[in-house]
Amino acid sequence: MASFEDLKGQGNECFKKGEYELALDFYRKALIISPSSHVALSNCSLVFFKLERYQSALEEANKCIAANQGWAKGYARKAAALNALGKHAEAKEVCVTGFAFQEQLHLFVEEWLKASRCLVSPKFQALKQPPWSDVLPEAADLFCDEYCDLLYKISYLRLSDAQSMSHEVMAESVLRAVKIAESVLSEFRYPLTPSLHEWAEAAVIHFESHPTSERGELMSDLLKKTTSLVGWLKNDVHKSLRQVLDPILMLALSAMLVRGNILSQAYTGFLSTEYLGYACVGFFEQGVLSDPKFVAFHMAVLSMILNSYRLRGALDESEVELIRGLCHKLENLLIHLPKDHKNYDFIKQHYEHTVKVFQEICAKVITGFTGSHDPSEALSELELALLKCEEDPDMAMDIAVKYITDIAGKTEASRTSSISRINFIDAENMLYTTGMYTLYSYTANLP
C-alpha cells in the first residue's frame, strides 16, 4: 500500500504537468491516510482553485487553517479563493491576518493588492485619467480613499498654477503621502522606520527662507536622510511590499516635482528648485525607482535640477561640469525610455531640446542663464520685473501690470494660442510667487 508521502509526491508530479484532476485524486487518497494533514488540504485547495472550483477551494483552505493555524499557506489559499469568489473585503481581512507571517509576506501581498484594487477601483475609474503621468494611475486603485484623494489633488492641479501647489500645499501633500505609507506598513504589521518621516520633514523645508550660512548643512542633511531611506527600502523592505510603497513614494515625489516646475516657470526660487530635485533624484539613481516605467519621471527630476540654473548669474567651472553631467544623464535615459510610452515622441523631442540648450550654454561659457525659454532670447519685460522686484517693487509692479494687460488686450485668437497662454500663466506665477497677491487676483479675473 502506498504511503502518504508517496501519494502526495505523485499528486505533486501530476500538478506540475497540469493534470489537476489526477493530482486531486492522489491528494484525496493521501488524506485518507492522514485526514488532518494541512499540507494535503492546502494542495487540494490549490487544485480546486486551478480547476476554477473556488467554493471548494475555500472549503479546503478553511480545513487547512483548522488543521494548522500557524501555517501561512492556508491563509493565502483562503484569500485567493475569496478574491476569486468576489468577496474582496473578506479576502483583505484574511491577508491582514496573514501579514503576521512576516517571512511569508509575499504570499499575501498580491492578494491584498487584488482585493484593494477591486474595492477602490470603481471610485478611481470614475475620475479622468491625469494627463501628465502614466505611472501613478497604474497604482491609484490599489489603496484607499485617502490615496485616491491625494492622487487627485496632485495629479489634476493645473501644473502651472502656483496658488494650487504652493509650498504649503506641497509640504502637506508629501507628509500625507508618508502618512499613507506608514498606515500601509502598520496594516502589513511591518516595523516602521524613522527614516521615512525624517526624509519627508527634511524634503519639505522652505530652503530659501534659511540663511545662506545654513544651506550647505541643510542640503547635506537632506542627502544623508535620502540615502538612509533608500537603504531601508532596498535592504530592509521585502520586494513584494515595495509594490505597495513605491507608488506612494512616487506620489510624494510628484508633489515636489509639480512645485519645482511651478518655480521654474515663474523664474524664481532656483535654490528651492534644486533642493527639491535632490530630494527626489536619489530614489532613481540609487536603485529604488529603477523600473523602466519610472524613466520619464527620472528625466523630469533631472530637468528640474537643470532648470534651477536659469537665474543664477555667472556660472563657475564646477557648475558647468555639473550641467554637462546632468545633460549626459538625460541622454542616457532617453535611450532607455520605453518606446511604447504614450508620450514617447513628445518626451524625446522635449528633452533633446533641453539637452541642446544647456550644452550650448556650457559650450559658449555663457555667464548665467537669462531665464528666457531660449538662452538666445533677450530678457523679457516679465523677467526684468522679477529681477528688479527686490530692488524696486513699485517698478516691478508697473512692468508686470503692463505685461499682463498687453497680453489680455490681444485678440482672442492670439491670447488663446499656446505661446500666449504659456506666457500669461508664467506672469500669473511670477506675481504669485513674489507675493504680489493683489495683482494676481486682478489677472485671475481677466477674460
Number of C-alpha atoms within 10 A of each C-alpha: 4 10 12 18 13 13 21 24 16 17 27 20 15 18 19 11 9 13 14 22 16 17 24 23 17 22 26 20 18 24 20 11 14 13 13 15 17 23 18 26 26 26 26 28 30 29 26 22 20 15 13 14 16 22 17 18 27 25 16 26 28 20 19 27 20 14 17 15 14 13 18 21 23 28 27 28 27 30 32 31 29 23 20 21 15 14 16 23 17 15 27 24 13 21 27 20 17 25 23 16 18 15 10 16 22 16 22 30 24 19 25 27 19 20 28 19 19 17 20 18 18 11 13 20 12 8 11 9 15 16 8 11 16 17 17 20 18 10 20 24 23 24 22 18 16 13 21 21 13 21 24 18 15 23 20 15 15 13 18 21 19 25 18 16 23 17 21 13 17 23 22 15 24 26 19 19 26 22 16 20 22 19 14 19 17 14 14 22 17 18 11 14 14 10 18 22 19 15 22 23 16 18 29 22 18 14 21 15 9 11 9 10 8 11 16 11 11 17 18 11 15 24 21 13 22 26 18 16 23 23 17 14 22 14 10 11 14 16 15 14 19 17 15 20 21 17 21 27 20 22 25 25 26 23 25 29 24 23 27 30 23 27 27 27 25 27 25 24 19 23 18 23 28 22 27 27 26 20 25 24 21 18 23 18 12 14 13 16 22 13 9 14 15 18 21 23 22 24 22 18 27 20 20 25 25 23 25 26 24 20 20 15 13 13 18 11 11 9 13 20 13 12 23 19 12 19 23 14 15 23 16 12 17 20 11 13 18 16 12 8 13 11 14 15 11 10 17 17 11 11 19 15 13 17 21 11 17 24 17 13 20 17 11 9 14 16 14 16 21 22 25 17 14 14 17 12 10 12 16 14 14 24 24 16 24 25 17 15 15 12 10 12 16 13 16 23 19 11 18 24 19 14 18 21 13 12 17 19 12 12 9 10 8 14 19 15 10 10 10 16 15 15 18 21 20 24 24 27 25 26 26 20 20 15 11 17 14 10 16 19 13 12 19 10 7 10 8
